[in-house]
Amino acid sequence: MAVVLVPPSRWTMSVALSRKRSRLALDDDEAQVQRTREPSPALSSTSDTLKRSKTQCELDALDTIGVDEAWSVDVDAILASKRVARRPNAHDNWGRFQKGDSILVLCVQGNVQIHYELLCSVLADLYAVSPSLQALVLCHDPSTHKLSSKPACSLPLIQAVEPSNNHFVRLGLLHPLGGGKFPLDALVVLDPRGRRRLVLPFGWGAGKHADTPAGRGIQTQLMELLRTCVATLERER
């Protein structure tokens, strides 16, 4: 018996081609989604480089502020505010402090801890250069403020926000989203005449990434700026 081969109908061929095109379209769509989800390593590297360059530029811009450009701060009002020692071993250099002659280093603190820890770690270096230097923590409310327990010592806390005073405002460090009560975290150096000579930001600006795994180099540069500033102020005497 002869076998008769019947060619497929046009409808069958059309369906097959349509299915094939659909599979190809799906494959293309999946490939496009995959490309979207996986950014180019080159682009990621460029972005990281730009971030590092911006941070370095911000760090390079930090320096001891000249006498003519520094604004005065009411040191008497700060020192007259409520002061609390939260731990028995709170380190207070008040016995050596001399009004009008000593340098003040203020740890202006909201929620960031790294600058307080760094300040405690370099206190010995600062005292070696300026024996009467006084370091204090300036916070919203000492009675409720959370202070890092990592350092072996602790510093006295000063209440920054009172009905008649807001020291964050006077220092130019009131957080724009802090409800008038919380600061931009920073280390601030006041010279013996109460002039603001250095502001080191933490959690913002040049110190935005200081408290990250990649921030060790930033921490080192900021502490070097602090040492240099104190040394500069001592040479100005």
C-alpha positions in Angstrom: 0.0 0.0 0.0 1.4 3.4 -0.9 1.6 6.0 1.9 0.4 9.4 1.0 2.1 12.3 2.8 -0.2 15.2 3.4 1.6 18.6 3.9 0.6 20.5 7.0 -2.2 23.0 6.6 -1.4 26.7 6.6 -3.2 27.1 9.9 -1.0 24.4 11.6 2.2 26.1 10.2 1.0 29.5 11.3 0.3 28.3 14.9 3.8 26.7 15.0 5.5 29.8 13.8 3.5 31.9 16.2 4.5 29.7 19.1 8.1 29.9 18.0 8.0 33.7 17.8 6.4 33.9 21.2 9.2 31.7 22.8 11.8 34.0 21.2 10.0 37.1 22.4 9.9 35.7 26.0 13.6 34.8 25.8 14.4 38.4 24.7 12.2 39.8 27.5 13.9 37.6 30.1 17.3 38.6 28.8 16.3 42.3 29.0 15.1 41.9 32.6 18.3 40.1 33.5 20.4 42.9 32.0 18.3 45.5 34.0 18.8 43.6 37.3 22.5 43.2 36.9 24.2 46.6 36.6 27.4 46.9 34.7 30.5 46.3 36.9 32.1 49.2 35.1 29.2 51.6 36.0 29.2 50.4 39.7 33.0 51.0 39.9 32.6 54.4 38.4 29.9 55.3 40.9 32.0 54.2 43.8 35.0 56.2 42.5 32.9 59.3 42.2 31.6 58.9 45.7 35.1 58.5 47.1 36.3 61.5 45.1 33.4 63.7 46.5 34.2 62.6 50.0 37.9 63.3 49.6 37.1 66.7 48.2 34.9 67.5 51.2 37.7 66.2 53.5 40.3 68.4 51.7 38.0 71.4 52.3 38.1 71.0 56.1 40.7 73.0 57.9 41.3 75.2 61.0 39.2 78.3 60.5 41.1 81.6 60.5 40.6 84.1 63.3 38.9 86.6 60.9 36.4 84.1 59.7 35.6 82.4 63.0 32.5 83.4 64.8 32.3 83.8 68.6 30.3 81.4 70.8 29.0 82.2 74.3 31.2 79.8 76.3 30.0 81.1 79.6 26.4 80.1 78.7 27.5 76.6 77.7 29.5 76.1 80.9 26.6 77.5 83.0 24.2 74.9 81.6 23.3 71.7 83.5 26.3 69.4 83.6 26.1 65.7 84.4 28.7 62.9 84.9 26.9 59.7 83.8 29.6 57.3 85.0 31.8 57.2 88.1 34.9 57.3 85.9 33.8 60.3 83.9 36.9 62.2 82.8 36.8 65.9 83.7 39.8 68.1 83.2 38.0 70.9 85.0 40.7 71.2 87.6 43.1 72.5 84.9 40.6 74.5 82.9 41.3 78.3 82.9 38.7 80.6 81.5 40.0 82.7 78.6 43.1 80.4 78.3 41.9 76.9 77.7 40.7 75.2 74.5 37.3 73.6 74.5 36.5 70.5 72.4 32.7 69.9 72.2 31.3 66.6 71.1 28.0 67.7 69.7 26.0 64.5 69.8 22.6 63.4 68.6 22.4 59.7 67.6 26.0 59.1 66.3 28.5 57.5 68.6 31.7 57.2 66.5 33.0 60.8 67.1 32.6 60.4 70.9 34.6 57.2 70.8 37.3 58.8 68.6 37.6 61.8 70.8 38.1 59.6 73.9 40.7 57.6 72.0 42.8 60.8 71.2 42.4 62.6 74.5 45.9 61.7 75.7 47.4 63.1 72.5 45.4 66.4 72.9 46.4 66.8 76.6 50.0 66.3 75.6 49.8 69.4 73.4 47.3 71.4 75.4 47.2 70.2 79.1 44.3 72.5 80.1 42.1 71.5 77.2 38.5 70.6 78.3 36.4 68.1 76.4 32.6 67.9 76.9 29.6 66.3 75.3 26.8 68.6 74.2 23.5 66.8 74.0 19.8 67.5 74.1 19.1 66.1 77.6 21.9 64.4 79.7 19.4 62.5 81.8 18.1 60.5 78.9 21.1 60.7 76.5 22.6 57.3 75.4 26.4 57.4 75.6 28.6 54.7 74.1 30.2 52.4 76.7 33.1 51.3 74.5 35.6 53.9 75.7 37.4 53.2 78.9 36.5 56.7 80.1 33.5 58.9 79.7 33.1 62.7 79.4 30.8 65.1 81.2 27.5 65.9 79.5 26.1 69.4 79.0 22.5 70.1 78.4 22.3 72.0 75.1 18.6 72.8 74.9 17.0 74.9 77.6 14.1 77.4 77.6 16.4 80.3 77.3 19.2 78.7 75.3 19.8 76.4 72.4 23.5 75.9 72.1 23.0 73.8 68.9 21.7 77.0 67.2 24.5 79.1 68.5 27.0 76.6 67.1 25.3 76.5 63.7 24.6 72.8 64.1 20.8 72.5 64.7 19.5 69.6 62.6 17.0 70.9 60.0 14.8 67.8 60.7 15.4 67.6 64.5 12.4 69.5 65.7 14.5 72.2 67.1 16.0 69.8 69.7 18.6 67.7 68.0 21.9 68.5 66.3 24.0 67.7 63.4 26.7 65.5 65.0 30.1 67.0 65.0 33.3 67.7 66.9 33.8 71.5 67.5 36.9 73.2 68.7 36.6 76.6 70.4 39.8 78.6 71.0 40.5 80.3 74.3 38.5 83.4 73.2 35.5 81.3 72.4 35.8 81.4 68.6 34.7 78.4 66.6 37.9 77.3 64.9 37.1 73.8 63.6 33.9 71.8 62.8 34.3 68.1 62.0 31.1 66.5 60.7 30.0 63.0 61.5 27.0 61.3 59.8 26.9 64.2 57.2 29.2 66.1 54.9 32.7 64.9 54.8 32.0 62.5 57.7 28.9 61.0 56.2 30.6 57.6 55.8 32.9 57.7 58.8 30.9 55.1 60.7 30.9 52.5 57.9 33.2 49.5 57.2 35.0 51.7 54.7 35.3 54.7 57.0 38.6 54.0 58.8 40.5 56.2 56.4 38.0 59.1 57.0 38.3 58.6 60.8 42.1 58.9 60.6 41.9 62.1 58.5 39.4 63.7 60.8 41.4 62.9 63.9 44.5 64.3 62.3 42.7 67.5 61.6 41.7 67.7 65.3 45.3 67.2 66.4 46.5 69.8 64.0 43.9 72.3 65.0 44.8 72.0 68.7 48.5 72.3 67.9 47.8 75.4 65.8 45.8 77.1 68.6 48.6 76.5 71.0 51.1 78.1 68.6 48.9 81.1 68.4 49.4 82.0 72.1 
